[in-house]
Amino acid sequence: MSTYLFFSIVIDGGPMKRRAPKQIAQEGFPFIAIGSSAGYTERMTKARWFLLVPGIGFMMALGLHLWHIGTPNVLVSDEISFVNDGWSYVTHQPYFDPHPPLGKLMLGVVMKLFGYAPDVWRSVNAIEGALLIPLLWWIVRRLTKSNASANIAVVLGLVDGLVLADSRLGMINIPFVLFSIAGFAAILTALSSPRPRRWLFLAGLVMGLAVSTKWLAALVIIPAILVWIWPKFFGQQRTVAWTGTLKIFSLLVLVVWPMILYSLVFVVHFAWLHLPNTFWSLNAHMLRYHLSVPATGDPNAQPWWGWLLAWRPFPYWASVQGTTVSTIRSLPNVWVWWTGSLLVLWNLVRGWKNRLQRLLNVLILFVWIPFAVIQRVMYSYHALLFDVVMIIMLSVWLGKLWSNHRRMVFVYLGMSIVTFIFFAPWWLNIPLSTQQNNLRTWLPSWSITR
């Protein structure tokens, strides 16, 4: 009973109390009152509980991400490319990578300051991955105005294996996800702020950083801009009038400003490597590379339709020594993932009338369906944006259930935590016996030997 009470207080963000339906509607319970009101963001930041749950969530995530982050003490998977590219800035050695240079520039700065070591080049992602936790809280709290939904998002974010595995490696997936989600959060905040321009400027800044890391950031940037332009269609409300001046300002900071930032990142890239500025030819070369990547041929590939099943988790690292197996897998928390996949499919079929559900559907379609069109090999880590949006969707629905079906939510979160603990060795590179490793190989496609 004490554990149940503890979870109730943590999820609610305060003492348990029953609320009348009218009061719930006034507080903006999911799908009942989803509109914004002036000054909502400012009131939110002044609340006593504002930093408690997301702050604790950030510290817990950071602890998980930094735990034994220096092992394995070698370059893992795509670290071979990205870390060496980052080190190229330190040694002024030209390199080619098909992604924009910001992610490698950040690795280069960190290694320039602190040296070439695994715990150094992985620390950037560890911090950025932990920052996703308060961002999830902020987005869900903004969408639902529900403490329960937002705090559930923190719990689900903490037990997410896909983000955890990537946050412990020196690659560029986590930075572009963080910047993309931060841009979406800034747009939502601008909608409810009586002074939206500063938030729009911030949105344009992080959007520019996102696309300067990976072009895939556009899959979140585009729907975020659509939400700003047509908020009512997505169940939102803009606090200030949609004047001609605001339209021009929005165009400048959400389109022109990110493009300027994108070009400036390349200026730094060329200057640091002592190269002439060949911006257009380099971007054309990057595009040609992506178009030339074959669609099949890699046994570790996972097509877009396999995402829902977590069909083939990408093996970032595997070491078999006698009867001991050490591995790092790009595998989601399968309890959360499989139940979330069912919710995604249900919401895509039945969730278009409700405006908030419509917004979630649009986000899911943007971060999922384009991969059905992109004609190149795909891997499980390409589902990171899909993973984050799924957590948001699950949090909204579980928050809705929390009021009248608290025990059901409690059981769901308990199962999420148990599953996380069970599969943690695959994300944290904890050695297992062959028997224990096979116990976790629930699908034949999860085997590290083919």
Helices and strands as residue ranges (DSSP letters): H 2-12, H 21-26, H 40-46, H 52-66, H 79-91, H 102-114, H 118-121, H 123-144, H 147-158, H 161-167, H 173-192, H 196-211, G 215-217, H 218-229, G 232-234, H 244-251, I 252-256, H 257-272, H 279-292, G 304-309, E 314-321, E 324-330, H 334-350, H 355-368, H 370-373, G 380-383, H 384-402, H 406-428, E 432-433, H 434-439, G 444-446
